[in-house]
Amino acid sequence: IAKRPFGWISELNDAAPYSCGSFTVLCEFCFAFHFFEKASQNGLFEKCCKKSNAELLNLADVPIALKRLYQRTDAYSPEFLRNIRTYNNALAFTSVNYHRDERINIRSRGIHMFQIYSELYHLQGLLRLVGSALSLFSQLFFYDSEIATRARATTHPHLNRSVL
């Protein structure tokens, strides 16, 4: 008998983990992947492109500077990739706060299970500063880029200003 992850251990219910099958079925219109177990009989999908009734535009190309950082062709790539979550946080329009469910992952040494209970918050700050508060999140998108970079570097001093 295989051991279940701690997230599945429950005093109330001993349910087996559910699997949707392999993620291999391709929508013929928009080329989105779907789980085999969730595939429709006729091969048309409602959730991705409304059975070809929704036109999905192609994404814009990634800016060259960002592409070079990800592809490890920039001198700053190692530092950027090592701190990628912090860069993401520093450049975010909002932030998320939540109440972590401490009942899981207590004894686990493996992958951390992300589970929220109670409420999920999006923190964005006021559009106008009050007093001497630091500018955060969406406020920085209205500033001159040098002022915004200075503010982000103050909040995240270990990040490289050239990358910010």
SULRA-V555054 format. One line per field, one symbol per residue. phi: phi as a letter, one per 20 degrees, with the letter a starting at -180 (. if undefined). Layout:
phi = ???
This chain:
phi = .ffefgfefbfebdfffeceneecedffedmfecfgfdfefemedefecllmedeeffffffggffgfffemddgeggffffdffffgffdffccdcbefeffdmfdedeffeecdcmcdddecmffdfdmdfffclfgffdegfffffffffffcfeefffff
